[in-house]
Amino acid sequence: MENSHFFAMLSRMKFINRWGLMYNTNSENISEHSLQTAMFTHCMILMHNREYSDDLNAERGALLAMYHDTSEIITGDLPTPVKYYDPDIRDAYKRVEVYAEDRLLSLLPDYLRSYYTDIIHYNEKDKQLWKYVKAADKISAITKCIEEIKIGNTEFTDAYQSLTASFKEMDMPVAQKFYEEFVPSFKLTLDKLK
């Protein structure tokens, strides 16, 4: 049996820090971010199911969120202003992300590759779940901004305003309800979280 390097490579997520162009009082890596995104996604999908009497798979949504940034092990975390500067750069970076995802998948044994391909690559059948992953991803970034601003780091003020504006543009009522119900608590001190 040949060794697979897949999970050893995934363990490198803890070394990829987010917010590379900004002064951070507390660094955040993609492993931490992915866990938070998975938790937020799971909850929002449960809320969606309750609101719309639907049966979206919250566990699958959380799984997609856990793996949503794995390509950054290879690409690094490209800052948003660069990634979305213009359509050509965005499209080129998307191709690089797909290459990185394929490279990670190549580290798996053949008998597991198809299962993980279905998780790591975007697929249309999970389109609705991916919308919640994207919303959770944005909310996670917003909570990071809130935490930094709360302790006096004004470096994150513009990012907070930009992220909240783009989150509102997503126009997702369940995600908005999640935001209103859970995000204000990130502004509180530990003693007030009782």
C-alpha positions, 0 to 999 in steps of 0.5 A: 500500500502506498502512502497518501499525503492528502491529510498531511497536506491538509494539515498545512491549512494552519500555516496559511494566514488570512488577511495578509495585507492587514495588521492583525492583532490576532492572526487567523489561519484558513483552518480556523476560518474553515471551521467557523464557516462550516459551523455558520453554514450548518446553522443557516441551512438548519434555519433555511429548512425550518423557514421554508419546510425544506430538506437541504442537507446541513451536514453536507453544507458544513462539509463543503465549508470545511473544504472550501479554502483547501486550494489556498494550501497551494495558492496562498490566500490572495487578498480580495482586492487583488483577486477581484481587481478585474474579470481577467484576474478573477478568471485566471485565479479561478483556473489556478484554484481548480489546478490547486484542487486537482493537485490536492485530489491527486494525493488521494488513493484512487478509490477515494478520489471521486468522493473528495472531488465531489466535495472540493470542486464546486458542483451544480447539484450543491448550488443552494448549499454553496450559496450558504457556504459563501454567505457563511464565508462572508459572515466569518470575515465580518466577525474577524473585522468586528473582533479586530475593531473591538480591540481598537484595530481600526485597520479593519474598519474599511474591510468591515464596511465593504464586507457588510455592504456586499453581504447585504447585496447577497439578499439572502433572508435566512443568512440575514436572520442568522447575521442579526441573531448571532453576529452582534454578540461578537461585539461583546466582552466575555463577561457579557456573553452569559 
